[in-house]
């Protein structure tokens, strides 16, 4: 579980960096196909690949806990969010790099 969690942390950091670069270049985050809800990151974050911020959208190491992407559109105070679930870490801990 800890090895999977390390991969999740690494993937989330890689996605975070790509999202920041994308935002700096485009002035917004990639559009969520279903605004206000989560979309599979493998679909929603394709613009990060087509604009060459990522070689591919990372896949979660546990298919039971895929990565989800949330973007609530322009003018919101949330921005964008990528989520997953850690499997080898206690529920009270998590990754703070959002």
Long-range contacts (C-beta under 8 A, 24 or more apart in sequence): 1-86, 1-87, 1-88, 1-89, 2-88, 2-89, 3-88, 4-61, 4-62, 4-86, 4-87, 4-88, 5-86, 5-87, 5-88, 5-89, 7-61, 8-60, 8-61, 8-84, 8-86, 8-95, 9-95, 9-97, 11-58, 11-60, 11-67, 11-84, 12-67, 12-82, 12-84, 12-95, 12-97, 13-97, 14-54, 14-58, 15-41, 15-45, 15-48, 15-54, 15-57, 15-58, 15-67, 15-82, 16-82, 16-97, 16-98, 17-53, 18-45, 18-48, 18-53, 18-54, 19-48, 19-53, 19-80, 19-82, 21-53, 22-47, 22-48, 22-51, 22-53, 23-80, 25-51, 28-74, 29-71, 29-79, 29-80, 30-69, 30-71, 30-80, 31-71, 32-69, 32-70, 32-71, 32-72, 32-73, 35-71, 35-72, 35-73, 36-72, 37-70, 38-68, 38-69, 38-70, 38-83, 39-68, 39-69, 39-70, 40-66, 40-67, 40-68, 40-69, 41-66, 41-67, 41-68, 41-69, 41-82, 42-66, 42-67, 44-69, 44-71, 45-69, 45-82, 60-84, 62-87
